[in-house]
């Protein structure tokens, strides 16, 4: 379990370091062009997700996301206590990743954001993004495990562009991004709405695809995402 928790912590750290660091770099190099900055933030995020899932999948399942961990807890593929430890490791890892990105770019290690991300459209975007992410994971685990890492990276890259929230789809990422007043930040006052939408979507997607894929709660083990997490 210690190795699994360390993998979740380290993987989430790298995920946030890339999200925040690439956002800072893209913003600095884009000369005020928001579309170019968003593209510069999107590509590294999708790429690092593929790498992290391939590296850490055999160790911890490479969740890096409390909503994903919660989905597998609903399916009975990770115990309640283990899922709580996973969530804690992911949140702490995310905060450490923000601090690392800020350190590299000469910013205060933790700097609360003032970027407004709230309202029905933003919450709906987070619901759709998280539902789609869980859909991608469960669908690939059922039929194409070998494609899972690429599929997750591609879905998040798409989500950056088709949702107004730019597809956080992850409570640990959302909390961490509340403490970066940079391109990828979110006002801490708006975090709760995002997380509520993410958790609701994870629950619904888990139930819908458990039915759609005709699976019992313990019918599918986790290899690329979640092996050995019971």
C-alpha positions in Angstrom: 0.0 0.0 0.0 2.8 2.4 0.8 4.2 1.9 -2.8 0.7 2.5 -4.2 0.2 5.6 -2.2 3.6 7.0 -3.2 2.8 6.3 -6.8 -0.5 8.1 -6.6 1.3 11.0 -4.8 4.1 11.2 -7.3 2.0 10.8 -10.4 -0.5 13.5 -9.3 2.5 15.7 -8.5 3.8 15.4 -12.0 0.3 15.8 -13.5 -0.1 19.2 -11.7 3.4 20.3 -12.4 2.7 19.8 -16.1 -0.7 21.4 -16.1 0.4 24.5 -14.2 3.9 24.7 -15.7 2.7 24.4 -19.3 0.0 26.9 -18.6 2.6 29.4 -17.3 4.9 28.8 -20.2 2.1 28.9 -22.8 0.8 32.1 -21.3 4.2 33.8 -21.4 4.9 32.7 -25.0 1.5 33.2 -26.6 1.8 37.0 -26.7 -1.8 37.4 -25.4 -3.4 34.9 -27.8 -5.6 32.9 -25.5 -6.3 30.2 -28.1 -2.6 29.6 -28.5 -2.1 29.5 -24.8 -4.8 27.0 -24.3 -3.3 24.8 -27.0 0.0 25.0 -25.3 -1.6 23.9 -22.1 -3.7 21.1 -23.7 -1.0 19.2 -25.5 1.4 18.6 -22.6 -1.5 17.7 -20.3 -2.7 14.9 -22.7 0.9 13.7 -23.3 1.8 13.5 -19.6 -1.4 11.5 -18.8 -0.4 8.9 -21.3 3.1 8.7 -19.8 1.9 8.6 -16.2 -0.7 5.9 -16.8 1.9 3.7 -18.5 4.5 4.2 -15.8 2.3 4.0 -12.7 -0.5 1.8 -13.9 1.2 -1.5 -12.8 1.9 0.0 -9.3 -1.2 1.8 -8.2 -3.6 1.7 -11.1 -2.7 5.3 -12.0 -5.9 6.9 -10.8 -4.5 10.4 -9.9 -8.1 11.4 -9.4 -10.4 11.0 -6.4 -13.4 10.8 -8.8 -11.9 7.8 -10.6 -11.0 6.2 -7.3 -14.6 6.7 -6.1 -15.9 5.1 -9.3 -13.9 2.0 -8.6 -14.9 2.0 -4.9 -18.5 1.9 -6.1 -17.6 -1.0 -8.3 -16.1 -2.8 -5.4 -12.6 -2.8 -6.9 -10.9 -0.8 -4.2 -11.8 -0.8 -0.5 -13.2 2.2 1.3 -10.2 2.7 3.5 -7.8 2.4 0.6 -9.9 4.8 -1.5 -9.6 7.4 1.3 -5.9 7.0 1.4 -5.7 7.3 -2.3 -7.7 10.5 -2.3 -5.4 12.0 0.4 -2.3 11.1 -1.6 -3.7 12.5 -4.8 -4.7 15.8 -3.1 -1.3 16.3 -1.4 0.4 15.3 -4.6 -1.5 17.9 -6.5 -0.6 20.6 -4.1 3.1 19.6 -4.2 2.9 19.7 -8.0 1.7 23.3 -8.0 4.5 24.2 -5.7 7.0 22.6 -8.0 5.7 24.4 -11.0 5.8 27.7 -9.1 9.3 27.0 -7.9 10.5 26.4 -11.5 8.9 29.6 -12.7 9.9 31.8 -9.8 6.4 32.3 -8.3 5.3 32.0 -4.7 4.9 28.3 -3.9 1.2 28.6 -3.3 -0.7 31.6 -4.6 -4.6 31.5 -4.5 -6.2 32.2 -7.8 -8.6 34.9 -8.6 -9.8 33.4 -11.9 -13.6 33.1 -11.9 -14.9 29.7 -13.1 -18.5 29.3 -11.9 -22.1 29.1 -13.2 -24.3 26.6 -14.8 -22.3 26.3 -18.0 -19.0 25.7 -16.1 -20.7 23.1 -13.8 -22.3 21.4 -16.8 -18.9 21.3 -18.5 -17.3 19.6 -15.5 -20.2 17.1 -15.3 -19.8 16.2 -19.0 -16.0 16.0 -18.8 -16.0 13.8 -15.7 -18.7 11.5 -17.1 -16.8 11.2 -20.3 -13.5 10.4 -18.5 -15.1 7.6 -16.5 -16.8 6.4 -19.6 -13.5 6.3 -21.4 -11.8 4.3 -18.6 -14.6 1.8 -18.1 -15.1 1.3 -21.8 -11.4 0.7 -22.5 -11.0 -1.6 -19.5 -13.9 -3.7 -20.9 -12.6 -4.0 -24.5 -9.3 -2.3 -25.2 -7.0 -2.2 -22.1 -4.0 -1.6 -24.2 -5.5 1.6 -25.6 -6.5 3.0 -22.2 -3.5 5.4 -21.6 -3.9 7.0 -25.0 -7.6 7.2 -24.8 -7.5 9.0 -21.5 -5.0 11.5 -22.8 -7.0 12.1 -25.9 -10.3 12.6 -24.1 -8.8 15.2 -21.7 -7.2 17.0 -24.7 -10.6 17.1 -26.4 -12.2 18.2 -23.1 -10.0 21.2 -22.9 -11.7 22.5 -26.1 -15.3 21.4 -26.0 -16.1 22.3 -22.4 -16.2 25.9 -21.1 -14.5 24.7 -17.9 -11.5 23.3 -19.9 -12.2 19.8 -18.4 -10.7 19.7 -14.9 -12.6 16.4 -14.3 -10.7 15.8 -11.1 -11.2 17.0 -7.6 -7.5 16.8 -6.7 -6.6 18.9 -9.8 -9.4 21.3 -8.9 -8.2 21.9 -5.4 -4.6 22.3 -6.5 -5.5 24.7 -9.3 -7.2 26.9 -6.7 -3.7 27.7 -5.4 -2.1 28.9 -8.6 -2.9 32.4 -9.7 -1.8 31.6 -13.3 -3.4 30.6 -16.6 -4.8 27.4 -15.2 -6.1 28.6 -11.9 -9.6 28.7 -10.4 -10.9 30.9 -7.6 -10.9 28.8 -4.4 -14.5 30.0 -3.8 -15.6 28.2 -7.0 -14.0 24.8 -6.2 -16.9 23.3 -4.4 -19.3 23.6 -7.4 -16.7 21.9 -9.6 -16.2 19.0 -7.2 -19.9 18.5 -6.7 -20.4 18.2 -10.5 -17.4 15.9 -10.8 -18.5 13.5 -8.1 -22.1 13.4 -9.4 -20.9 12.6 -12.9 -18.6 9.9 -11.6 -21.4 8.2 -9.8 -23.8 8.3 -12.7 -21.2 7.2 -15.3 -20.2 4.2 -13.1 -23.8 3.1 -12.8 -24.7 3.7 -16.4 -21.6 1.8 -17.8 -21.9 -0.9 -15.2 -25.3 -1.6 -16.8 -24.4 -0.9 -20.4 -21.3 -3.1 -20.3 -23.3 -5.8 -18.4 -20.8 -6.0 -15.6 -21.3 -7.0 -12.0 -19.5 -4.9 -9.4 -16.5 -7.2 -9.2 -16.6 -8.7 -12.7 -13.7 -6.7 -14.1 -10.3 -6.5 -12.5 -8.1 -3.4 -13.0 -4.9 -3.8 -14.8 -3.9 -0.5 -16.4 -6.0 1.4 -13.9 -6.4 -0.1 -10.4 -4.8 -3.6 -10.3 -4.3 -4.8 -6.8 -6.1 -1.9 -5.1 -8.6 -3.9 -3.1 
